[in-house]
Amino acid sequence: MTIFGEGRSNRVAFFSIVLLFLAAFEPPAAIPAARAAGQLTKDPDQSHGRFGDPMTVAPNLEGYLYGVVKGKAADSLTLDKTKFGVEKEIRLDKKTKYVRDGKPSRLAEIQVGDPVYVAVKTDKKSGDMTAKKILSGVLPAPAH
């Protein structure tokens, strides 16, 4: 006796499961057909993302705080959609460096609604965060 038991209905169930399993690992038919027809000559360009290609850029952003600028003042940025789940105020000082599209920038170029990555220094006593570096725009891919 098998795990499916005996009989015709059990054999049908077994073959249905095998067919579903095989179909799950078969590539979609449209991609090879499009490649053969010359419609797809190379992989799609992924360098146009907001922060560049995630596979090359993400490791360099490890440790940075991500957020969307909700408010801006001369001495602080208010970020929304952070890992904390609430708005977070980040203090700015004269040592804060700004980088936009891989080039030196200024606070004036950061607009409300911009997604940013911030390298922060956290005060151990108060928990206040001060920005060391703010990255915005399209980030260049690192040299390999």
Order of alpha helices (4+ residues) and beta strands (2+ residues): alpha-alpha-alpha-beta-beta-beta-beta-beta-beta-beta
